């Protein structure tokens, strides 16, 4: 539970109750309540924001920047003392990207916010909340953005639920839709007709083939990275993935050996990628997803975030405070646990050293893995 800076304390309530009653004010006609759109309402300043849910963390210039639930954005100069800054949204912020002093955060309600001074001040670049009365609107209206990548200060990509994908070439002043996976033209289950003239839904029972879970035509896009060759790589739900060698102009669909969702992906030199996600699954490819190798983790805990290290090294974090780490690509992943961290969403190595800055369910913490 969070404690707000301006919430009335129990002592203050007791003091107010002990004071003599004042003369009653004349009755005032109550006005109708006004709904506040969280997408564009300023974030509330919270006393314990550094212990609340935080979902990503980056380095920008001299600042460390982290963001998370309710539009909370915090800065630190030393990765120890954190201060919350004013933010123009209360939407949950899911991911961050930084190029020098330029920082972007994306999140729920299709929100994208930007800072040009290392996270001190922020402006909304995009918001697309669903509102009552939006019947017949775009079906992905209000969909959350789940990751963001900038390859330089001008070129950026934001991806999210229901195959929502956006691209900018001017630092986020304009965001344009990008087609990663085209939606299916029709639903086979509703439109296929059997030899007896009946649709599958007309039958009382379903065949094994009808019950089989197939590829989602427009899966949730969970994470994006760029490899040393300049290729882009996206991991998504149900084991689907997408690669692009032309800076996002066109995409090729791939399928991992595991049909579960991948929540994160790390890019290395050449066409080397490392994908991780549901139930502790990790897969590695050196040819941009044409072939995959299973990476042993020794866990079935879901893996949520990570950071690439030099020489194929990696840090991968997830549920129950788990932290998997390897110094280089030839080593096995070693298991570490930060039990006080809860679910960990992101990790950032401090100054290239062994100490990790972790962001997650219980805010910011540090760990030096084995």
Secondary structure, 3 states (H helix, E strand, C coil): CCCECCCCCHHHHHHHHHCCCCCCCCCCCCCCCCCCCCCCCCCCCECCHHHCCEEEEEEECCEEEEEEHHHCEEEECCCCCCEECCCCCCCCEEEEEEECCEEEEEEHHHCEEEECCCCCCCEEEECCCCCCCCCCCCCCCCCCEEEEEECCCCCEEEEEHHHCEEEECCCCCCCEECCCCCCCCCCHHHHCECCCCCEHHHCCCCCHHHHCCCCCCCCCEEEEEECCCCCEEEEEHHHEEEEECCCCCCCEEEECCCCCCEEEEEECCCECEEEEEHHHCEEEECECCCCCEECCCCCCCCEEEEEECHHHCEEEEEHHHEEEEECCCCCCCEEEECHHHCCEEEEEECCCCCEEEEEECCEEEEEECC
